[in-house]
Amino acid sequence: MEGLSEDQASEPSVPLAKWRRDFSRAFRYYLDRSTPHPVGRWLGTLAIAIIYVLRVYLIQGFYIVSYGLGIYLLNLLIGFLSPQVDPELEVDGASLPTRGSDEFRPFIRRLPEFKFWYAMTKAFCVAFVMTFFSVFDVPVFWPILLCYWIVLFVLTMKRQILHMIKYRYVPFNFGKQRYDRRNAAGSSNSLSRDR
């Protein structure tokens, strides 16, 4: 290799780098195109999850991988349900509005929906790939793991729901708010009558 110039030594890696760059660009393009289609994205993730569950059920193993996946998904869910700035940790007194006269500030998630979906899909794909390597198939008594995960889920969700109640925020919105034209017209008529 001493007689080779730098260009000749790096030639084999150039096609690999070009392929990687092209693949990354194409992947990002399709990922960006999927952004405005949340229902389709979540249906795809559901399909991947069903395939993973069927694989684990049919081979009767990889319960540790499934348990780790469950813990990771629970962590993602907590990030999705939590506000970006925790009201308990705010020192300056600015918190979520608690009265009708308070300033309206929209709920901003710590983990946005798209990143939540992407991380969840990636986790299912990684767990699926792990089921092809026997080193990850540690023999365990799976009902104990399942019971422990359920207890962990219930306790974590209880804490999160109590936090939501205490600071009065709802992390869900079900689409754009719509106003009935009759009510809007009726309220403008009553205003004109009051004058």
Helices and strands as residue ranges (DSSP letters): H 6-10, H 13-34, H 38-59, H 63-81, H 113-130, G 134-136, H 142-167, H 181-194
